[in-house]
Every structure is written in C-alpha cells, then in structure tokens.
Amino acid sequence: MFGKFKQLGELNKMRQQANMLQKQLELIIETVEKNGWTVSVTGDQKIRYIKKDGEDLKALVDLLNEAMKKVQKEAAKKMMEMGGGFSGLLGNMGN
C-alpha cells in the first residue's frame, strides 16, 4: 500500500521536473536570418515568428505549429505503445 503512495510521489516529482524543464526550454530562443527570411524558434520547438522581407507570416506560423503539435502527439503515442512512455525510458523505476 505504501509502495503505491511512494510511486505517486515519484510520479508527481517527475511531473514537476518536466514542468520546470518545459519552462526552461521556452526561454531558449534562436532567431536566424537568411536571404530576406527571419525565423525565430523556442527550445520547446515552437515557431515564434516567420518574416519574409519584414512581412510577418503569422498564418504560416500557426499552421506549422499546429502540424508540429499533431506530430508530437503521434510520437508520444508511439512511445507509449513501444515502451510505456516515461516508465519505459526510466527502466520502470526499479520495478
């Protein structure tokens, strides 16, 4: 019984660490300019903006971010199928 509480505590700790990592990744920003194009991306793989010769292409940014979100969900689903997500990656935490 206490083992279940310990597992819940460990899961909660992992969730908190994942949230902290997510916030840190959001702070990483790379902006690249080339041939009249400017692209800015965050460390959590979200496109902040795309500009062509100074024109903001927000519709394109929204479309690309939507596609990335869908691909990430499918990738997460595959990871769960193949190894149980975090538990598969972490060796089932000693179980």
Secondary structure as GFF3:
##gff-version 3
##sequence-region A 1 95
A	DSSP	alpha_helix	2	27	.	.	.	ID=ss1
A	DSSP	beta_strand	29	34	.	.	.	ID=ss2
A	DSSP	beta_strand	37	42	.	.	.	ID=ss3
A	DSSP	beta_strand	47	52	.	.	.	ID=ss4
A	DSSP	beta_strand	55	56	.	.	.	ID=ss5
A	DSSP	alpha_helix	58	83	.	.	.	ID=ss6
A	DSSP	alpha_helix	86	89	.	.	.	ID=ss7
A	DSSP	three_ten_helix	91	94	.	.	.	ID=ss8
###
